[in-house]
Amino acid sequence: MTYTATHFLPLHGKDLISVNSNTGEITLTAPLDFEEADVFDVRIEARDKGAPPLTGHCRVELKVLDVND
């Protein structure tokens, strides 16, 4: 299986969120700021290595909590 992030809302999420192409693990590459965006929507595609390859999709929603309030 290979995993790919295909869509980010807001768009700057692609600079903050990373998806491991081998495991599908989602990690942050930078801190999230509640004042910039409180929700991130990421679409993930999983593709097998068959012939023809089959794909599946999911939506991941990350809600940022403001720990200062």
N, C-alpha and C positions, 0 to 999 in steps of 0.2 A: 504494500500500500504506500501511496505517496499522498501527502496532505499539502494543500495550498490555501492561503487566504486570498479570496477572490474579490472582496468588497469591504470597504471600511466606511463607516459613518461615525463621526465626522472624518473627513479625508486625512487629517493629520494623524489619525490613529495608526496608519501604516508606518509612521516613524516611531511609535511607542509600543506597538504590540507585534510580537513575532510568533510564527508557527513553525515548529520543527517539522521538516518535510518527511522525516522517517517515522516519527512517533506520534505526531499530531499535538504534542505538548505546546500549550500556549504560555508564553512568558512575556514579561514587560522588559523593554529595552531602555526605558526611562520612566521617571515618576509620572503618575497621572495627577492632574491638577483639577480639582472640583470646580474651580472658578472658570476654567476654560471649557470643560465639558463634563457633565455628570453621568452621561451614558455613552457607551461605545457599542456599536453594532458591527459585528464581524461575520462574514459569510465564509465558511470553510468547505472546501471540496476534497473528498477522499476518492482516490482513483486506484483501482487494482492494476496488476500488470498482466492481465489476461489478453487474449486476442479474440475479439476486440476488447479493449479495456472497459470496465463498468465504473460508473461514478455515482457517488452519493453526495448530498449537500446537507449542511446544517447551518443554523444561525446561532451565534453566541452573543449574548448581551452582557456587557460588563457594566455594573452600576458602581460609580465612584462615591464613596461615603466621605463626607467632610468631617474629619475627626476633630476639627477645631471648634465646631458649633455645639 
